[in-house]
Amino acid sequence: MNSKKVFYGMLGAIVLLSALIIATTVMGDKILHKQSEKLVSLKLDNEVIDAQQTSLAQAKKDIKKYNGLKDLAKQIVPQEKDQ
């Protein structure tokens, strides 16, 4: 083997490794973006569920709070349609 063949072989290996590094970086970036979008979506879903749970808890408190008002409204409003 002469030095020219070794030089071209090393140059080809460097180009191949550089291309491999760039391809790996690009694929990794795509995977990270995809996972990031998934994480953001899951966090948004979690916030929506938390807001719904808070709203449900408040609605249950309101039902307990205004339960007496229902009985009072039945006493005030006549139950018969013919007055």
Backbone as XML, in Angstrom:
<?xml version="1.0"?>
<chain id="A" units="angstrom">
  <residue number="1" name="MET">
    <atom name="N" x="0.849" y="-1.188" z="0.000"/>
    <atom name="CA" x="0.000" y="0.000" z="0.000"/>
    <atom name="C" x="0.885" y="1.239" z="0.000"/>
  </residue>
  <residue number="2" name="ASN">
    <atom name="N" x="0.528" y="2.117" z="-0.854"/>
    <atom name="CA" x="1.287" y="3.362" z="-0.861"/>
    <atom name="C" x="0.543" y="4.421" z="-0.053"/>
  </residue>
  <residue number="3" name="SER">
    <atom name="N" x="1.170" y="5.529" z="0.146"/>
    <atom name="CA" x="0.618" y="6.572" z="1.010"/>
    <atom name="C" x="-0.630" y="7.222" z="0.413"/>
  </residue>
  <residue number="4" name="LYS">
    <atom name="N" x="-0.766" y="7.245" z="-0.903"/>
    <atom name="CA" x="-1.951" y="7.835" z="-1.531"/>
    <atom name="C" x="-3.207" y="7.028" z="-1.200"/>
  </residue>
  <residue number="5" name="LYS">
    <atom name="N" x="-3.125" y="5.723" z="-1.237"/>
    <atom name="CA" x="-4.277" y="4.868" z="-0.923"/>
    <atom name="C" x="-4.670" y="5.009" z="0.542"/>
  </residue>
  <residue number="6" name="VAL">
    <atom name="N" x="-3.683" y="5.090" z="1.407"/>
    <atom name="CA" x="-3.966" y="5.264" z="2.835"/>
    <atom name="C" x="-4.621" y="6.612" z="3.078"/>
  </residue>
  <residue number="7" name="PHE">
    <atom name="N" x="-4.112" y="7.650" z="2.395"/>
    <atom name="CA" x="-4.686" y="8.993" z="2.533"/>
    <atom name="C" x="-6.141" y="9.008" z="2.078"/>
  </residue>
  <residue number="8" name="TYR">
    <atom name="N" x="-6.438" y="8.441" z="0.919"/>
    <atom name="CA" x="-7.812" y="8.420" z="0.413"/>
    <atom name="C" x="-8.712" y="7.532" z="1.286"/>
  </residue>
  <residue number="9" name="GLY">
    <atom name="N" x="-8.157" y="6.473" z="1.796"/>
    <atom name="CA" x="-8.930" y="5.620" z="2.703"/>
    <atom name="C" x="-9.286" y="6.341" z="3.986"/>
  </residue>
  <residue number="10" name="MET">
    <atom name="N" x="-8.309" y="7.052" z="4.562"/>
    <atom name="CA" x="-8.564" y="7.834" z="5.780"/>
    <atom name="C" x="-9.536" y="8.982" z="5.507"/>
  </residue>
  <residue number="11" name="LEU">
    <atom name="N" x="-9.375" y="9.622" z="4.349"/>
    <atom name="CA" x="-10.276" y="10.718" z="3.984"/>
    <atom name="C" x="-11.701" y="10.198" z="3.821"/>
  </residue>
  <residue number="12" name="GLY">
    <atom name="N" x="-11.852" y="9.052" z="3.180"/>
    <atom name="CA" x="-13.177" y="8.444" z="3.024"/>
    <atom name="C" x="-13.775" y="8.064" z="4.370"/>
  </residue>
  <residue number="13" name="ALA">
    <atom name="N" x="-12.961" y="7.550" z="5.278"/>
    <atom name="CA" x="-13.455" y="7.190" z="6.610"/>
    <atom name="C" x="-13.907" y="8.425" z="7.378"/>
  </residue>
  <residue number="14" name="ILE">
    <atom name="N" x="-13.147" y="9.513" z="7.256"/>
    <atom name="CA" x="-13.511" y="10.760" z="7.942"/>
    <atom name="C" x="-14.824" y="11.314" z="7.383"/>
  </residue>
  <residue number="15" name="VAL">
    <atom name="N" x="-14.982" y="11.294" z="6.067"/>
    <atom name="CA" x="-16.222" y="11.773" z="5.439"/>
    <atom name="C" x="-17.393" y="10.900" z="5.869"/>
  </residue>
  <residue number="16" name="LEU">
    <atom name="N" x="-17.182" y="9.599" z="5.878"/>
    <atom name="CA" x="-18.242" y="8.674" z="6.276"/>
    <atom name="C" x="-18.641" y="8.881" z="7.734"/>
  </residue>
  <residue number="17" name="LEU">
    <atom name="N" x="-17.655" y="9.016" z="8.596"/>
    <atom name="CA" x="-17.954" y="9.261" z="10.012"/>
    <atom name="C" x="-18.628" y="10.612" z="10.224"/>
  </residue>
  <residue number="18" name="SER">
    <atom name="N" x="-18.204" y="11.627" z="9.484"/>
    <atom name="CA" x="-18.844" y="12.944" z="9.587"/>
    <atom name="C" x="-20.305" y="12.868" z="9.152"/>
  </residue>
  <residue number="19" name="ALA">
    <atom name="N" x="-20.559" y="12.174" z="8.059"/>
    <atom name="CA" x="-21.941" y="12.015" z="7.589"/>
    <atom name="C" x="-22.767" y="11.246" z="8.607"/>
  </residue>
  <residue number="20" name="LEU">
    <atom name="N" x="-22.163" y="10.246" z="9.215"/>
    <atom name="CA" x="-22.857" y="9.461" z="10.230"/>
    <atom name="C" x="-23.183" y="10.306" z="11.464"/>
  </residue>
  <residue number="21" name="ILE">
    <atom name="N" x="-22.257" y="11.144" z="11.863"/>
    <atom name="CA" x="-22.491" y="12.025" z="13.016"/>
    <atom name="C" x="-23.609" y="13.017" z="12.713"/>
  </residue>
  <residue number="22" name="ILE">
    <atom name="N" x="-23.583" y="13.594" z="11.521"/>
    <atom name="CA" x="-24.628" y="14.557" z="11.143"/>
    <atom name="C" x="-25.993" y="13.870" z="11.070"/>
  </residue>
  <residue number="23" name="ALA">
    <atom name="N" x="-26.046" y="12.685" z="10.469"/>
    <atom name="CA" x="-27.320" y="11.957" z="10.363"/>
    <atom name="C" x="-27.849" y="11.598" z="11.750"/>
  </residue>
  <residue number="24" name="THR">
    <atom name="N" x="-26.961" y="11.171" z="12.636"/>
    <atom name="CA" x="-27.378" y="10.830" z="14.002"/>
    <atom name="C" x="-27.907" y="12.060" z="14.735"/>
  </residue>
  <residue number="25" name="THR">
    <atom name="N" x="-27.242" y="13.184" z="14.545"/>
    <atom name="CA" x="-27.686" y="14.423" z="15.189"/>
    <atom name="C" x="-29.060" y="14.843" z="14.681"/>
  </residue>
  <residue number="26" name="VAL">
    <atom name="N" x="-29.267" y="14.773" z="13.372"/>
    <atom name="CA" x="-30.556" y="15.169" z="12.791"/>
    <atom name="C" x="-31.665" y="14.234" z="13.267"/>
  </residue>
  <residue number="27" name="MET">
    <atom name="N" x="-31.412" y="12.937" z="13.263"/>
    <atom name="CA" x="-32.432" y="11.980" z="13.720"/>
    <atom name="C" x="-32.731" y="12.168" z="15.211"/>
  </residue>
  <residue number="28" name="GLY">
    <atom name="N" x="-31.695" y="12.395" z="15.997"/>
    <atom name="CA" x="-31.896" y="12.637" z="17.424"/>
    <atom name="C" x="-32.713" y="13.886" z="17.663"/>
  </residue>
  <residue number="29" name="ASP">
    <atom name="N" x="-32.457" y="14.933" z="16.883"/>
    <atom name="CA" x="-33.212" y="16.172" z="17.016"/>
    <atom name="C" x="-34.682" y="15.954" z="16.679"/>
  </residue>
  <residue number="30" name="LYS">
    <atom name="N" x="-34.953" y="15.182" z="15.632"/>
    <atom name="CA" x="-36.343" y="14.885" z="15.268"/>
    <atom name="C" x="-37.049" y="14.111" z="16.381"/>
  </residue>
  <residue number="31" name="ILE">
    <atom name="N" x="-36.344" y="13.139" z="16.941"/>
    <atom name="CA" x="-36.932" y="12.343" z="18.025"/>
    <atom name="C" x="-37.204" y="13.224" z="19.240"/>
  </residue>
  <residue number="32" name="LEU">
    <atom name="N" x="-36.260" y="14.105" z="19.568"/>
    <atom name="CA" x="-36.459" y="15.003" z="20.708"/>
    <atom name="C" x="-37.627" y="15.956" z="20.486"/>
  </residue>
  <residue number="33" name="HIS">
    <atom name="N" x="-37.783" y="16.461" z="19.262"/>
    <atom name="CA" x="-38.922" y="17.342" z="18.971"/>
    <atom name="C" x="-40.243" y="16.587" z="19.121"/>
  </residue>
  <residue number="34" name="LYS">
    <atom name="N" x="-40.272" y="15.370" z="18.646"/>
    <atom name="CA" x="-41.487" y="14.565" z="18.735"/>
    <atom name="C" x="-41.843" y="14.295" z="20.204"/>
  </residue>
  <residue number="35" name="GLN">
    <atom name="N" x="-40.840" y="13.944" z="20.996"/>
    <atom name="CA" x="-41.072" y="13.674" z="22.416"/>
    <atom name="C" x="-41.472" y="14.957" z="23.148"/>
  </residue>
  <residue number="36" name="SER">
    <atom name="N" x="-40.880" y="16.076" z="22.741"/>
    <atom name="CA" x="-41.225" y="17.357" z="23.350"/>
    <atom name="C" x="-42.681" y="17.711" z="23.082"/>
  </residue>
  <residue number="37" name="GLU">
    <atom name="N" x="-43.130" y="17.527" z="21.853"/>
    <atom name="CA" x="-44.532" y="17.804" z="21.520"/>
    <atom name="C" x="-45.463" y="16.893" z="22.312"/>
  </residue>
  <residue number="38" name="LYS">
    <atom name="N" x="-45.074" y="15.641" z="22.458"/>
    <atom name="CA" x="-45.886" y="14.698" z="23.224"/>
    <atom name="C" x="-45.961" y="15.125" z="24.686"/>
  </residue>
  <residue number="39" name="LEU">
    <atom name="N" x="-44.829" y="15.562" z="25.245"/>
    <atom name="CA" x="-44.796" y="16.001" z="26.638"/>
    <atom name="C" x="-45.651" y="17.243" z="26.849"/>
  </residue>
  <residue number="40" name="VAL">
    <atom name="N" x="-45.565" y="18.187" z="25.926"/>
    <atom name="CA" x="-46.376" y="19.408" z="26.031"/>
    <atom name="C" x="-47.857" y="19.060" z="25.964"/>
  </residue>
  <residue number="41" name="SER">
    <atom name="N" x="-48.217" y="18.149" z="25.072"/>
    <atom name="CA" x="-49.613" y="17.732" z="24.949"/>
    <atom name="C" x="-50.102" y="17.058" z="26.229"/>
  </residue>
  <residue number="42" name="LEU">
    <atom name="N" x="-49.279" y="16.199" z="26.800"/>
    <atom name="CA" x="-49.669" y="15.518" z="28.036"/>
    <atom name="C" x="-49.778" y="16.495" z="29.199"/>
  </residue>
  <residue number="43" name="LYS">
    <atom name="N" x="-48.884" y="17.476" z="29.254"/>
    <atom name="CA" x="-48.969" y="18.479" z="30.319"/>
    <atom name="C" x="-50.237" y="19.322" z="30.176"/>
  </residue>
  <residue number="44" name="LEU">
    <atom name="N" x="-50.595" y="19.653" z="28.940"/>
    <atom name="CA" x="-51.817" y="20.415" z="28.699"/>
    <atom name="C" x="-53.038" y="19.600" z="29.115"/>
  </residue>
  <residue number="45" name="ASP">
    <atom name="N" x="-53.052" y="18.330" z="28.757"/>
    <atom name="CA" x="-54.152" y="17.454" z="29.172"/>
    <atom name="C" x="-54.240" y="17.374" z="30.694"/>
  </residue>
  <residue number="46" name="ASN">
    <atom name="N" x="-53.092" y="17.303" z="31.344"/>
    <atom name="CA" x="-53.054" y="17.241" z="32.799"/>
    <atom name="C" x="-53.623" y="18.518" z="33.414"/>
  </residue>
  <residue number="47" name="GLU">
    <atom name="N" x="-53.275" y="19.675" z="32.859"/>
    <atom name="CA" x="-53.800" y="20.942" z="33.366"/>
    <atom name="C" x="-55.313" y="21.018" z="33.173"/>
  </residue>
  <residue number="48" name="VAL">
    <atom name="N" x="-55.803" y="20.543" z="32.035"/>
    <atom name="CA" x="-57.246" y="20.554" z="31.772"/>
    <atom name="C" x="-57.959" y="19.654" z="32.780"/>
  </residue>
  <residue number="49" name="ILE">
    <atom name="N" x="-57.403" y="18.483" z="33.035"/>
    <atom name="CA" x="-58.012" y="17.560" z="33.995"/>
    <atom name="C" x="-57.997" y="18.162" z="35.402"/>
  </residue>
  <residue number="50" name="ASP">
    <atom name="N" x="-56.902" y="18.817" z="35.774"/>
    <atom name="CA" x="-56.838" y="19.465" z="37.085"/>
    <atom name="C" x="-57.895" y="20.564" z="37.213"/>
  </residue>
  <residue number="51" name="ALA">
    <atom name="N" x="-58.071" y="21.334" z="36.135"/>
    <atom name="CA" x="-59.090" y="22.396" z="36.158"/>
    <atom name="C" x="-60.488" y="21.794" z="36.273"/>
  </residue>
  <residue number="52" name="GLN">
    <atom name="N" x="-60.725" y="20.681" z="35.587"/>
    <atom name="CA" x="-62.026" y="20.028" z="35.675"/>
    <atom name="C" x="-62.266" y="19.474" z="37.076"/>
  </residue>
  <residue number="53" name="GLN">
    <atom name="N" x="-61.235" y="18.922" z="37.696"/>
    <atom name="CA" x="-61.376" y="18.404" z="39.053"/>
    <atom name="C" x="-61.682" y="19.535" z="40.032"/>
  </residue>
  <residue number="54" name="THR">
    <atom name="N" x="-61.000" y="20.658" z="39.856"/>
    <atom name="CA" x="-61.258" y="21.813" z="40.717"/>
    <atom name="C" x="-62.686" y="22.312" z="40.531"/>
  </residue>
  <residue number="55" name="SER">
    <atom name="N" x="-63.122" y="22.372" z="39.283"/>
    <atom name="CA" x="-64.482" y="22.815" z="38.989"/>
    <atom name="C" x="-65.510" y="21.852" z="39.578"/>
  </residue>
  <residue number="56" name="LEU">
    <atom name="N" x="-65.243" y="20.554" z="39.479"/>
    <atom name="CA" x="-66.152" y="19.557" z="40.036"/>
    <atom name="C" x="-66.229" y="19.666" z="41.556"/>
  </residue>
  <residue number="57" name="ALA">
    <atom name="N" x="-65.095" y="19.872" z="42.197"/>
    <atom name="CA" x="-65.082" y="20.029" z="43.653"/>
    <atom name="C" x="-65.878" y="21.265" z="44.061"/>
  </residue>
  <residue number="58" name="GLN">
    <atom name="N" x="-65.725" y="22.356" z="43.313"/>
    <atom name="CA" x="-66.471" y="23.578" z="43.616"/>
    <atom name="C" x="-67.964" y="23.359" z="43.386"/>
  </residue>
  <residue number="59" name="ALA">
    <atom name="N" x="-68.323" y="22.626" z="42.339"/>
    <atom name="CA" x="-69.738" y="22.344" z="42.067"/>
    <atom name="C" x="-70.342" y="21.503" z="43.182"/>
  </residue>
  <residue number="60" name="LYS">
    <atom name="N" x="-69.592" y="20.537" z="43.703"/>
    <atom name="CA" x="-70.087" y="19.721" z="44.818"/>
    <atom name="C" x="-70.293" y="20.575" z="46.062"/>
  </residue>
  <residue number="61" name="LYS">
    <atom name="N" x="-69.382" y="21.511" z="46.317"/>
    <atom name="CA" x="-69.535" y="22.415" z="47.458"/>
    <atom name="C" x="-70.770" y="23.297" z="47.282"/>
  </residue>
  <residue number="62" name="ASP">
    <atom name="N" x="-70.981" y="23.772" z="46.044"/>
    <atom name="CA" x="-72.144" y="24.618" z="45.774"/>
    <atom name="C" x="-73.448" y="23.847" z="45.950"/>
  </residue>
  <residue number="63" name="ILE">
    <atom name="N" x="-73.455" y="22.577" z="45.564"/>
    <atom name="CA" x="-74.658" y="21.752" z="45.734"/>
    <atom name="C" x="-74.989" y="21.624" z="47.220"/>
  </residue>
  <residue number="64" name="LYS">
    <atom name="N" x="-73.972" y="21.370" z="48.026"/>
    <atom name="CA" x="-74.205" y="21.269" z="49.472"/>
    <atom name="C" x="-74.644" y="22.612" z="50.056"/>
  </residue>
  <residue number="65" name="LYS">
    <atom name="N" x="-74.062" y="23.671" z="49.549"/>
    <atom name="CA" x="-74.345" y="25.006" z="50.080"/>
    <atom name="C" x="-75.781" y="25.438" z="49.760"/>
  </residue>
  <residue number="66" name="TYR">
    <atom name="N" x="-76.232" y="25.175" z="48.543"/>
    <atom name="CA" x="-77.538" y="25.648" z="48.108"/>
    <atom name="C" x="-78.618" y="24.582" z="48.172"/>
  </residue>
  <residue number="67" name="ASN">
    <atom name="N" x="-78.390" y="23.496" z="48.859"/>
    <atom name="CA" x="-79.376" y="22.438" z="48.972"/>
    <atom name="C" x="-80.625" y="22.923" z="49.729"/>
  </residue>
  <residue number="68" name="GLY">
    <atom name="N" x="-80.436" y="23.734" z="50.753"/>
    <atom name="CA" x="-81.563" y="24.292" z="51.490"/>
    <atom name="C" x="-82.389" y="25.249" z="50.650"/>
  </residue>
  <residue number="69" name="LEU">
    <atom name="N" x="-81.766" y="25.907" z="49.722"/>
    <atom name="CA" x="-82.464" y="26.846" z="48.849"/>
    <atom name="C" x="-83.466" y="26.112" z="47.959"/>
  </residue>
  <residue number="70" name="LYS">
    <atom name="N" x="-83.159" y="24.882" z="47.600"/>
    <atom name="CA" x="-84.069" y="24.077" z="46.790"/>
    <atom name="C" x="-85.369" y="23.812" z="47.557"/>
  </residue>
  <residue number="71" name="ASP">
    <atom name="N" x="-85.232" y="23.436" z="48.824"/>
    <atom name="CA" x="-86.419" y="23.192" z="49.640"/>
    <atom name="C" x="-87.237" y="24.463" z="49.829"/>
  </residue>
  <residue number="72" name="LEU">
    <atom name="N" x="-86.565" y="25.578" z="50.025"/>
    <atom name="CA" x="-87.252" y="26.854" z="50.191"/>
    <atom name="C" x="-87.997" y="27.240" z="48.913"/>
  </residue>
  <residue number="73" name="ALA">
    <atom name="N" x="-87.396" y="26.999" z="47.765"/>
    <atom name="CA" x="-88.048" y="27.311" z="46.491"/>
    <atom name="C" x="-89.283" y="26.436" z="46.291"/>
  </residue>
  <residue number="74" name="LYS">
    <atom name="N" x="-89.242" y="25.184" z="46.726"/>
    <atom name="CA" x="-90.416" y="24.315" z="46.615"/>
    <atom name="C" x="-91.551" y="24.815" z="47.494"/>
  </residue>
  <residue number="75" name="GLN">
    <atom name="N" x="-91.231" y="25.387" z="48.636"/>
    <atom name="CA" x="-92.272" y="25.900" z="49.530"/>
    <atom name="C" x="-92.896" y="27.175" z="48.974"/>
  </residue>
  <residue number="76" name="ILE">
    <atom name="N" x="-92.089" y="28.021" z="48.348"/>
    <atom name="CA" x="-92.589" y="29.309" z="47.854"/>
    <atom name="C" x="-93.369" y="29.143" z="46.560"/>
  </residue>
  <residue number="77" name="VAL">
    <atom name="N" x="-92.843" y="28.395" z="45.612"/>
    <atom name="CA" x="-93.480" y="28.230" z="44.317"/>
    <atom name="C" x="-94.566" y="27.172" z="44.452"/>
  </residue>
  <residue number="78" name="PRO">
    <atom name="N" x="-95.781" y="27.473" z="43.991"/>
    <atom name="CA" x="-96.844" y="26.475" z="44.085"/>
    <atom name="C" x="-96.553" y="25.274" z="43.192"/>
  </residue>
  <residue number="79" name="GLN">
    <atom name="N" x="-96.869" y="24.081" z="43.690"/>
    <atom name="CA" x="-96.569" y="22.860" z="42.961"/>
    <atom name="C" x="-97.643" y="22.513" z="41.924"/>
  </residue>
  <residue number="80" name="GLU">
    <atom name="N" x="-98.842" y="23.030" z="42.123"/>
    <atom name="CA" x="-99.909" y="22.772" z="41.174"/>
    <atom name="C" x="-99.856" y="23.761" z="40.023"/>
  </residue>
  <residue number="81" name="LYS">
    <atom name="N" x="-100.190" y="23.301" z="38.855"/>
    <atom name="CA" x="-100.134" y="24.168" z="37.687"/>
    <atom name="C" x="-101.327" y="25.115" z="37.647"/>
  </residue>
  <residue number="82" name="ASP">
    <atom name="N" x="-102.471" y="24.675" z="38.137"/>
    <atom name="CA" x="-103.672" y="25.529" z="38.156"/>
    <atom name="C" x="-103.637" y="26.381" z="39.413"/>
  </residue>
  <residue number="83" name="GLN">
    <atom name="N" x="-103.681" y="27.686" z="39.217"/>
    <atom name="CA" x="-103.621" y="28.568" z="40.374"/>
    <atom name="C" x="-104.992" y="29.192" z="40.619"/>
  </residue>
</chain>
